[in-house]
Each structure stands twice: as C-alpha cells, then as structure tokens.
C-alpha cells in the first residue's frame, strides 16, 4: 500500500513543495526492487540522501522548514559566484523509471517506511493528470508471479507564477579589460522576469532570491545589474531586468567519462542556496531529462539527406560552422519566494524556474504555451515544412569581434 501525506492539489508553476509518501508491506513476504514510473517524471523527486536538507521525523514539524539547503552569505561589493562541480551520470540515459530509496532495498512483512517527496509545480498552467505506477518484486525467486504493480492518479491545478525570458550575447568589451581563461571577453546574459500571476491564489508579491546556472561549458560569473543592495520584489505585472556576466568553465571530465556540471550561484539576498543539492539540482536534471526525451520522441525517423553537389556541400559546411560557433549550453535557474496571504496568515512559498540558453542572440522562455484543443487543430490546413534556411555569407561577419585600442592621451607637435 502507498499513502501520500500532505500532498497538495494546487501549486504555482515551478513551486517546490515537500510532501511525504509512506510504503506499507501488508503481505506475508518480503518485498524488494521497489520502483516508480510516472507520466510526469519531472514532477517529483526523492532527492539524494547525501545532499538532502534535514528532514523532520514527522510532517507536522516541517511546516516552516525551507525546502532548500541555505547558508548565510551577506552580499559583498563585487562578489563573484560560488561554484560547485557535480557529476551527473543519470543525464546520459534519460528514463521515466525511478528507484525508491528504501534503506537496505527490502521491505519486510508488516514494515512501513515514510520518505520525503519533493514536488515541483508543472511549468504549464491548468489541470494536470499525473499517473504513478509502483512496481515491486518478491524476494523469493522462481514463483509464478514475479512482480506486481500498484497504480495511483493525482490531479494538480497549476497557476501562473513568473515569466522568465533570457538571452545571451557576446561581450563587446575590450579583451584588455575582461579576460577569461581562454582569452575571451566573456558573455552577457540578460534575464527579464515578470510577475504574471493573476493574484487569484492570494499571492501578494514574488521575491527573486537567487539566480544560478548549470552547464558543462559555461557559468555565471558576477552581477552587472542589479547592484548589490537591490531587493528584487515584484508585485502583480511588475517586471525586473537583470544582467550577468558569464564565463567559460575549465574543462572537466569525471571518472569513466561521466559528465560533470558546474553549478554557479549568485544570491540576491543574505542567504545562498546550494543549487546543486536536493531538491534544486534534482529538478534541474529531471527537467533536462524530460526535454531530452521529448526531443528523442519528436525527432523524425529516417531523416537522411543526400548532397546534390559541391556547392550545396560547401554552403552546408559554412552553415554548420556558423551554427557551431553560435552554440551556447547555459542553463539558468531562477529561485524565488512568494508571499501569500491565506486566512489572515502570511505563508512563504518557494520555487524555481528553468531557462535553457542554446544559441547566442536567441531568446528562451520558461513559459510553455497552452496546447490548442483538437477542434481548433481540425480547422487548420497542414502546411509543408519550409526548406532549411541557409545562412548568408555576410552574416558570418558577426562571428568576428573587432576591438579598436588607442591611448588615452597623445602629444602632437604642432
């Protein structure tokens, strides 16, 4: 039997909530191999036991505990980001199946185990039907029934919270003033955050407490805007514009070729949240896995193209070179707090939104547009896909950076 404790029915988009799940073995045999599959694998996480925050023994004592791991970190003028290197072996093989972390891996007859379960509100507003399939096996081998499954369905109503628009461009600063390890002038990251909540859920305002990044190649380096004493609070329909400087990471490669991600944290308050720990890092990786699964499922099969001539191959090579130079793998994590008034009491909700920057100069958003109904889709005529756009040669000039350096003073002999 599976019981959900303190399980919400409504969440803000991106809101983090800690619930509990209890597993009870009501059979006369020991059970093992407990796993769970879900239609929304990025909706929940059991967390990592090594990086999980302190979990109270009972849900009643966890009302005022933050879901994040925080440390006091007063802002200092000109402060840089704090970095953490994390290995992510699960990223290479996305899966919708999660192992349930029961101590010892076995549930004895009559035994019950209660585990913390972190939830994250879906990025798309509306009512979501989330299905769970719990799988378990008998410890005795050779029986006719080797395993059984248990199904659960929950409904979550997601309301709008914040809208995050982000883009990146190469810095035009002189290399003499700004150098990273590879001689590059760095990259400017612009983040536009807007409060799109309609206040029907009693949200008074949002407070952006931290902006973090995660990537194998890039990291947020320091603030440009806002200044250090800026308190980023947004009421309804208010907007904040943030600007950060990003730098390249030093190349890292874990043991056995395991991918390693650099998490960089820039807090906007007096507390720093470890974005690499549970639940922030877990939800980042699970959302990344879900996007990879969607790309694999939506990719056309047998999409092979054959060249028609030497000129086409040359144009394709130039286009590929330009795309390669414009590639950017930088993931932005915006962590916020929401102040909600409910029954004359103020509650503080927490959450995080993700934006994946993949290309220089191309804006990315945290909002997922609503899917159109089937009736509206039937009224549309399906048009053929336009031919791929070949990058014109003059546009390659933007890949070249030119800096004019001159002395501040010059003595002229008239």
Phi, psi and omega per residue, in radians:
X1 nan 2.530 -3.134
X2 -2.196 2.271 3.131
X3 -2.173 2.316 3.049
X4 -1.706 2.253 -3.139
X5 -2.010 2.393 -3.111
X6 0.948 0.709 -3.131
X7 -1.518 2.148 -3.065
X8 -1.375 2.810 3.032
X9 -1.907 -0.235 3.132
X10 -2.437 2.391 3.132
X11 -2.458 2.676 2.945
X12 -1.353 2.692 3.106
X13 -1.074 2.108 -3.116
X14 1.491 0.000 -3.104
X15 -1.216 2.410 3.098
X16 -1.759 2.220 3.137
X17 -2.361 2.379 3.109
X18 -1.677 2.149 3.053
X19 -2.110 -3.045 3.133
X20 -2.361 2.574 3.070
X21 -2.244 2.376 -3.076
X22 -2.084 2.248 3.120
X23 -1.905 2.188 -3.120
X24 -2.121 2.228 3.080
X25 -1.643 1.814 -3.108
X26 -1.727 0.146 3.132
X27 -1.634 3.140 -3.113
X28 -1.738 0.104 -3.141
X29 -2.203 2.784 3.112
X30 -1.349 2.560 -3.111
X31 -2.048 2.572 3.142
X32 -2.558 3.103 3.099
X33 1.106 0.622 -3.107
X34 -1.226 2.228 3.112
X35 -2.432 2.851 3.090
X36 -2.439 2.364 3.025
X37 -2.058 2.619 -3.058
X38 -2.565 2.665 3.021
X39 -1.256 -0.309 3.124
X40 -2.249 1.339 -3.086
X41 -1.170 -0.317 3.116
X42 -1.557 0.143 -3.128
X43 -1.509 -0.419 -3.025
X44 -2.498 2.832 3.021
X45 -2.718 2.497 3.037
X46 -1.484 -0.210 3.088
X47 1.414 3.008 3.078
X48 -1.784 2.248 -3.065
X49 -1.136 -0.469 -3.106
X50 -1.380 -0.480 -3.088
X51 -2.020 0.074 -3.107
X52 -1.283 2.502 3.077
X53 -1.197 2.916 -3.106
X54 -1.040 2.225 -3.122
X55 -1.862 2.036 3.120
X56 -1.068 2.683 -3.102
X57 -1.149 -0.427 -3.125
X58 -2.304 2.602 3.136
X59 -1.090 -0.488 -3.089
X60 -1.142 -0.474 -3.100
X61 -1.594 0.125 -3.072
X62 -1.930 0.349 -3.056
X63 -1.174 -0.690 -3.044
X64 -1.838 0.244 -3.132
X65 -1.550 2.418 3.093
X66 -1.306 2.570 3.116
X67 -1.364 -0.244 -3.063
X68 -1.797 2.803 2.999
X69 -1.544 2.026 -3.061
X70 -2.109 2.653 3.074
X71 -2.367 2.487 3.064
X72 -1.136 2.241 -3.105
X73 -2.635 1.477 3.131
X74 -1.079 2.519 -3.141
X75 -1.216 2.407 3.094
X76 -2.113 2.497 3.112
X77 -1.032 2.282 3.130
X78 1.248 0.360 -3.091
X79 -1.224 2.554 3.119
X80 -1.749 2.979 -3.132
X81 -1.323 2.646 3.019
X82 -1.644 2.399 -2.996
X83 -2.066 2.572 3.080
X84 -2.426 2.328 3.135
X85 -1.745 2.199 -3.037
X86 -2.250 2.323 3.026
X87 -1.480 2.426 -3.091
X88 -2.294 1.348 3.127
X89 -1.195 -0.412 -3.102
X90 -1.291 -0.296 -3.082
X91 -1.225 -0.486 -3.075
X92 -1.283 -0.408 -3.124
X93 -2.266 1.502 3.134
X94 -1.095 2.466 -3.107
X95 -2.619 2.632 3.075
X96 -1.675 0.065 -3.114
X97 -1.880 2.319 -3.121
X98 -2.163 2.317 3.056
X99 -1.363 2.426 -3.133
X100 -1.524 2.100 -3.013
X101 -1.378 1.305 3.069
X102 -1.582 2.330 -3.103
X103 -1.068 2.162 -3.105
X104 1.495 -0.255 3.103
X105 1.316 0.076 -3.078
X106 -2.293 2.412 3.085
X107 -1.937 1.952 -3.074
X108 -1.314 2.804 3.122
X109 -1.020 2.295 -3.128
X110 1.373 -0.048 -3.111
X111 -1.504 2.529 3.068
X112 -2.253 2.462 -3.127
X113 -2.239 2.298 3.107
X114 -1.943 2.183 -3.094
X115 -2.124 2.539 3.017
X116 -1.252 2.508 -3.122
X117 -2.349 1.996 3.130
X118 -1.574 2.379 -3.123
X119 -2.057 2.600 3.068
X120 -2.282 2.225 -3.135
X121 -1.051 2.440 3.139
X122 -1.024 2.633 -3.123
X123 -1.299 -0.265 3.140
X124 -1.875 2.304 -3.131
X125 -1.244 2.755 -3.139
X126 2.131 -3.045 3.137
X127 -1.653 2.218 -3.091
X128 -2.033 2.287 3.033
X129 -1.672 2.057 -3.065
X130 -2.024 2.126 -3.092
X131 -1.835 2.400 3.074
X132 -2.049 2.453 3.052
X133 -2.233 1.894 -3.137
X134 -1.628 2.318 -3.068
X135 -2.093 2.404 3.097
X136 -2.621 2.729 -3.083
X137 -2.164 2.840 3.026
X138 -1.546 2.412 3.138
X139 -1.181 -0.427 3.107
X140 -1.439 2.217 -3.118
X141 -1.609 2.776 3.074
X142 1.533 0.150 3.120
X143 -1.477 2.839 3.141
X144 -1.142 -0.719 3.126
X145 -1.775 1.832 -3.069
X146 -1.430 -0.475 -3.102
X147 -2.680 2.889 3.062
X148 -2.438 2.845 3.135
X149 -2.282 2.698 3.121
X150 -2.336 2.278 -3.055
X151 -1.852 2.498 3.054
X152 -2.415 2.558 3.093
X153 -2.330 2.302 3.088
X154 -2.233 2.718 3.103
X155 -2.102 2.254 -3.112
X156 -2.141 2.234 3.057
X157 -1.715 2.014 -3.100
X158 -1.777 2.264 3.103
X159 -1.918 2.672 -3.108
X160 -1.153 2.531 3.127
X161 -2.146 -1.509 3.138
X162 -2.129 2.679 3.008
X163 -1.983 2.179 -3.110
X164 -2.024 2.081 3.041
X165 -1.975 2.290 -3.095
X166 -2.395 2.611 3.074
X167 -2.642 2.827 -3.120
X168 -2.367 2.514 3.077
X169 -2.476 2.723 3.123
X170 -1.262 2.452 -3.134
X171 -1.257 2.418 3.099
X172 -1.669 0.175 -3.141
X173 -1.209 2.670 3.138
X174 -1.152 2.462 3.137
X175 -1.071 -0.387 3.136
X176 -1.256 -0.365 -3.116
X177 -1.704 -0.423 -3.051
X178 -2.554 1.937 -3.132
X179 -2.275 2.371 2.949
X180 -1.797 -2.941 -3.025
X181 -1.164 -0.373 -3.104
X182 -1.848 0.244 3.101
X183 1.411 0.165 -3.134
X184 -1.607 2.674 -3.128
X185 -1.419 0.105 3.115
X186 1.512 -3.045 -3.076
X187 -2.371 2.488 3.078
X188 -1.716 2.285 3.122
X189 -1.999 2.100 -3.138
X190 -1.838 2.245 -3.111
X191 -2.188 2.157 3.136
X192 -1.955 1.997 -3.081
X193 -1.978 2.245 -3.134
X194 -2.255 2.435 3.060
X195 -1.453 1.846 -3.114
X196 -1.827 0.198 3.110
X197 -1.237 2.394 -3.104
X198 -1.515 0.133 3.087
X199 1.125 0.242 3.095
X200 -1.341 -0.297 -3.141
X201 -1.675 0.221 3.104
X202 1.373 0.278 -3.139
X203 -1.331 2.142 3.139
X204 -1.473 -0.819 3.121
X205 -2.833 2.840 3.070
X206 -1.953 2.552 3.121
X207 -2.184 2.031 3.085
X208 -1.413 1.968 -3.027
X209 -1.718 -0.383 -3.096
X210 -2.869 2.575 2.999
X211 -2.148 2.142 -3.108
X212 -2.147 2.914 3.095
X213 -2.394 2.728 3.076
X214 -2.540 2.223 -3.114
X215 -2.919 2.823 3.010
X216 -1.528 -0.319 -3.000
X217 -2.139 -0.423 -3.048
X218 -2.254 2.819 3.088
X219 -2.668 2.563 2.975
X220 -1.213 2.373 -3.016
X221 -1.844 -0.895 -3.107
X222 -2.826 2.986 3.099
X223 -1.344 2.561 2.820
X224 -2.026 -0.788 3.026
X225 -2.570 2.254 0.228
X226 -1.442 2.982 3.040
X227 -1.307 2.999 -2.973
X228 -1.172 -0.475 -3.102
X229 -1.697 0.333 -3.087
X230 -1.491 2.250 3.102
X231 -1.821 1.876 -2.992
X232 -1.558 1.560 3.087
X233 -2.055 2.378 -3.046
X234 -2.193 2.090 2.969
X235 -1.472 -3.036 -3.061
X236 -1.044 2.249 3.100
X237 1.164 0.192 3.049
X238 -1.463 2.722 -3.045
X239 -2.350 2.530 3.092
X240 -2.197 2.430 3.111
X241 -1.983 2.119 -3.105
X242 -2.049 2.631 3.126
X243 -2.443 2.326 -3.125
X244 -2.319 2.797 3.039
X245 -1.836 2.321 3.132
X246 -2.007 2.567 -3.140
X247 -2.259 2.832 3.081
X248 -1.318 2.554 3.076
X249 -1.478 2.718 2.986
X250 -1.261 2.455 -3.101
X251 -1.096 2.265 3.116
X252 -2.235 2.536 3.058
X253 -2.547 2.068 -3.101
X254 -1.289 -3.133 3.123
X255 -1.164 2.470 -3.142
X256 1.050 0.526 3.077
X257 1.242 0.399 3.135
X258 -1.268 2.345 3.128
X259 -1.203 2.467 3.118
X260 -2.181 2.342 -3.104
X261 -1.952 2.464 3.066
X262 -1.739 2.082 3.057
X263 -1.713 2.189 3.114
X264 -2.083 2.288 -3.053
X265 -2.053 2.298 3.040
X266 -2.235 1.779 -3.094
X267 -1.473 2.556 3.105
X268 -1.836 0.227 3.121
X269 -2.412 -2.725 -3.112
X270 -1.662 0.083 3.115
X271 -2.217 2.478 3.097
X272 -1.923 2.308 3.135
X273 -1.758 2.282 3.086
X274 -1.352 1.748 -3.086
X275 -1.220 -0.313 -3.140
X276 -1.446 -0.182 -3.070
X277 -1.684 3.111 3.087
X278 -1.271 2.402 0.012
X279 -1.708 -0.028 -3.029
X280 -1.078 -0.895 -3.120
X281 -1.150 -0.620 -3.138
X282 -1.098 -0.772 -3.124
X283 -1.239 -0.541 3.061
X284 -1.092 -0.834 -3.117
X285 -1.187 -0.662 -3.137
X286 -1.187 -0.675 3.078
X287 -1.153 -0.627 3.103
X288 -1.175 -0.694 3.087
X289 -1.092 -0.722 -3.136
X290 -1.113 -0.701 3.116
X291 -1.156 -0.634 3.092
X292 -1.150 -0.731 3.105
X293 -1.089 -0.718 3.120
X294 -1.129 -0.693 3.118
X295 -1.148 -0.675 3.124
X296 -1.163 -0.728 -3.112
X297 -1.242 -0.557 -3.095
X298 -1.575 -0.128 -3.118
X299 -1.220 2.345 3.133
X300 -1.203 2.488 -3.134
X301 -1.532 2.623 3.118
X302 0.939 0.673 -3.136
X303 -1.570 1.350 3.132
X304 -1.949 2.344 -3.141
X305 -2.080 2.427 3.140
X306 -1.925 2.429 -3.122
X307 -1.234 2.542 -3.117
X308 -1.819 -0.057 -3.124
X309 3.042 3.010 -3.109
X310 -1.187 -0.622 -3.130
X311 -1.172 -0.682 3.107
X312 -1.133 -0.699 3.126
X313 -1.137 -0.663 3.117
X314 -1.143 -0.786 3.118
X315 -1.108 -0.667 3.125
X316 -1.161 -0.676 3.118
X317 -1.109 -0.755 3.135
X318 -1.128 -0.700 3.117
X319 -1.107 -0.737 3.122
X320 -1.131 -0.677 3.112
X321 -1.118 -0.763 3.136
X322 -1.112 -0.720 3.124
X323 -1.139 -0.688 -3.138
X324 -1.112 -0.690 3.132
X325 -1.219 -0.460 -3.109
X326 -1.637 0.034 -3.137
X327 -1.251 2.491 3.122
X328 -2.537 2.170 3.138
X329 -1.989 1.478 -3.120
X330 -2.361 2.114 -3.135
X331 -1.847 2.199 -3.119
X332 -1.762 2.347 3.093
X333 -2.113 1.992 3.114
X334 -1.780 2.033 -3.116
X335 -1.797 2.283 -3.044
X336 -2.349 2.864 2.977
X337 -2.169 2.483 3.115
X338 -2.075 2.316 3.130
X339 -1.759 2.023 -3.027
X340 -2.054 2.368 3.067
X341 -1.801 2.069 -3.100
X342 -2.461 2.122 -3.108
X343 0.956 0.810 3.127
X344 1.049 0.384 3.074
X345 -2.178 2.524 3.121
X346 -1.673 2.192 3.095
X347 -1.955 2.607 3.106
X348 -2.000 2.036 3.097
X349 -1.795 2.666 -3.129
X350 -2.170 2.695 3.131
X351 -2.963 3.054 -3.140
X352 -2.616 2.562 3.112
X353 -2.194 2.574 -3.060
X354 -2.061 2.445 3.030
X355 -2.345 2.234 -3.120
X356 -1.822 1.987 3.074
X357 -1.625 2.048 -3.080
X358 -1.958 -0.361 -3.058
X359 -2.443 2.451 3.043
X360 -1.115 2.388 3.069
X361 1.377 -0.040 -3.132
X362 -1.884 2.195 -3.077
X363 -1.376 2.457 3.087
X364 -2.134 2.667 -3.048
X365 -2.270 2.665 3.067
X366 -1.539 -0.270 -3.105
X367 -1.421 2.458 3.041
X368 -1.854 2.112 -3.106
X369 -1.131 2.648 3.128
X370 -1.175 2.461 3.082
X371 -1.331 2.380 3.134
X372 -1.296 2.606 -3.124
X373 -1.203 2.830 -3.112
X374 -1.135 -0.587 3.139
X375 -1.102 -0.705 3.138
X376 -1.216 -0.598 -3.139
X377 -1.194 -0.561 -3.120
X378 -1.217 -0.417 -3.126
X379 -1.422 -0.100 -3.096
X380 -1.684 2.536 3.007
X381 -1.579 2.310 -3.106
X382 -1.380 2.030 -3.101
X383 -1.656 2.704 3.113
X384 -1.280 2.663 3.137
X385 -1.210 2.394 3.122
X386 -1.188 2.677 3.123
X387 -1.129 2.654 -3.137
X388 -1.082 2.437 -3.104
X389 -1.445 2.186 3.109
X390 -1.566 2.217 -3.091
X391 -1.162 2.140 3.115
X392 -1.136 2.640 -3.110
X393 -1.070 -0.694 -3.123
X394 -1.047 -0.456 -3.122
X395 -1.248 -0.249 3.079
X396 -1.192 -0.290 -3.111
X397 -1.156 -0.412 -3.141
X398 -1.295 -0.176 3.053
X399 -1.410 -0.163 -3.139
X400 -1.785 2.219 3.135
X401 -1.830 2.305 -3.125
X402 -2.081 2.296 3.097
X403 -2.166 2.252 3.091
X404 -1.776 2.005 -3.129
X405 -1.890 2.348 -3.123
X406 -2.534 2.683 3.122
X407 -1.231 2.616 -3.135
X408 -1.222 -0.575 3.114
X409 -2.223 2.643 3.134
X410 -2.551 2.261 3.127
X411 -1.680 2.123 -3.100
X412 -1.970 2.312 3.111
X413 -1.566 1.636 3.139
X414 -1.219 nan nan
